[in-house]
Amino acid sequence: MPTVLRINGLRVVIWPNDHRPAHVHVKGADGEAVFNLHCPGGPPELRESYGFRLADLNQIADALAAAIAALCAEWRTIHGDY
């Protein structure tokens, strides 16, 4: 599972054998969340979360939005299509 971004100690992962739509998994000691990317321009949207506080999710969403072009490019490199 390639880590494509790190956010304050959290790993942002795109699974090679995953399904569409384009999305990322955010993993940390306190939980996991999945955000749909809405490529190519975003904004990322929370799909599900386990263990993260709302404030954490808002910070994660902001960081993903700032990196949306790179994340969509990584998804396209791994999966070909959004």
Secondary structure, DSSP 8 states (H G I E B T S, - for coil): --EEEEETTEEEE--TT--SS-EEEEEETTEEEEEE--TTT---EEEEEES--HHHHHHHHHHHHHTHHHHHHHHHHHHS--
